Amino acid sequence: MTLAEFAPAKINLYLHVTGKRGDGYHLLDSLVVFAGIGDSVSVAPSEHLTLSIDGPMAAGLAADESNIVWKAARALAARAGVAQGAAITLTKRLPVASGIGGGSADAAATLRALERLWGLTLPAPDRHGLALSLGADVPVCLAGQPARMSGVGERLEPVPALPPVWLTLVNPRVPLSTPAVFKARQSCFSDPAPLETTPRDAAHLAALLAARRNDLTAAAISLAPEVATALAGLAACDGCLLARMSGSGATCLGLFASAEAAAGAARALGALYPGWWCESAPMLT
């Protein structure tokens, strides 16, 4: 018996840095959604815990205890008192260190898959705490629904219903370290800006998001100028309603009202920048 879980790309439609805790962690306010493209995690019964990695983005990833998938499996087994193992396969399709939560989504998918394999039903607070212990983005990835994320990632709130939107995701294949981007950030803190209006359509959503921003963009560009090129390229594409960086970069996204326009933008940018990762996908609602 093999069980599989999808690990969709996590997209920050806006990201405000609202403060900093005494322990150094930054406080955020962000609208998080997911795209219909991502990695996948499959698990099968095994006496011992094993991890193998395949897929187009597998190169350079270690299938050992340093991998967040391994850490998630170990943490769940310890929390639930599980002695059995599992054969885990991570199929990696998303760029690494790219601002779209690939590692966090992989950890969340691992938790969901192993809960099914091992027949676990953890109390909600334990499940949430376990996810948070693995990383700030893991709780929202575990929930897998559009949400307003605040605090350091531990507070999740529902958001108004979102309209059908298509995304073009562009990564210049320059990895960016999240701590390095936060360290390079020089702007003041921003106020929270929760989305309180229900967007009528893709254009209305883009207009609401245009009043917000990603506070990490300037810092990311200072470390990887290619981010600015990606944003300009997306903004110049026919039908692009909004171009924005996701997370700490370097992946940027364009919002489109149709699948055809998003796919056309991905093709155009892929032809213009052959070494870049350019894909289109629906926003999952």
Secondary structure, 3 states (H helix, E strand, C coil): CCEEEEEEEEEEEEEEEEEECCCCCEEEEEEEEEEEEEEEEEEEEECCEEEEEECCCCCCCCCCCCCHHHHHHHHHHHHHCCCCEEEEEEECCCCCCCCCCHHHHHHHHHHHHHHHHHCCCCCHHHHHHHHHHHCCCHHHHHHCCCEEEEECCCEEECCCCCCCCEEEEEECCCCCCHHHHHHHCCCCCCCCCCCCCCCCCHHHHHHHHHCCCECCHHHHHHHCCHHHHHHHHHHCCCCCCEEEECCCCCCEEEEECCHHHHHHHHHHHHHHCCCCEEEEEEEEC
